[in-house]
Amino acid sequence: MFGVGVVVPLIKGRHLDKCMAYNYRDITLSLHISKLFDMCILDSYGEYLWSSDLQFGFKKGLGVTMHCILFGQ
């Protein structure tokens, strides 16, 4: 139940070629109960959870731009 989701491909921009696979990003739609469970865990134990300093996605104030600056991509 928690490991199941529906993957939906979304085009990255309205004017991009829809025939090219690299113009899509995958979005996973999860069950609401999974999201609720995640929120409860983060609320209760979030201060004890951490991720690598090299993780830039899904962190407040960070993103791909910071990764490109640090690693010269």
N, C-alpha and C positions, 0 to 999 in steps of 0.2 A: 504494500500500500504506500509506504513512504518513498520507495525507490521507483515509483511509476509516474510517468508524466507524458504529456503529449508534446512532441516537438513540432513547432510550426515555423516554416521558413518565411522570413520577412525580407522584402527588398530594402536595401540600405538607402535608397533615394528614389524619388518618383521618376526621375529622368534617366535612370540607369537602364542598361540593356537587361531585360528580364530573362534572356536566354543564356546569360553567363552566370555560372554557379557562384563565382567569387563576389557577385553583387548582392548576395543574400547573407543574412545572419540567422542563426537558429535561436529561437526563443522556446523555452520549455514551460509549458503550462502545468503547474502542479496542483494537486488537490488542495482545497482550502484547509483541510485538517492538517496537512503537512506544514503549511505556512503558519498556522496557529501554533503547532508544536514547536516550530523553529523560534517563533516569537517568545514563547514561554521559556524555552531553554536559554535564549539570549538574555531575557529579562532576569532569570534566576542565576545564571552562571556566566554571563557575558564578561564580567571582570576577571574571570579565571581563564578565559579563552584568548589566544593570541595567534597571529600568523607571522610568517616570515617578513623581514624588512624588505625583501625583494618582491613581495606581492603588492602590485599596484592597483589592480582592478578591484572593484567593490569595496574600496576603502574611502572614507570621508576625506576629501581634499586631495586625493591622488587619482591618477589615471594614466592612460597610455602616453600622454605628452611628457610626464615626468620620467617614464621609462625610457623614452627616446632621447631625452636630454642626458640622462645618466649613462646610457649604454651606447650612445652615438648611432642609433639606427636611422 
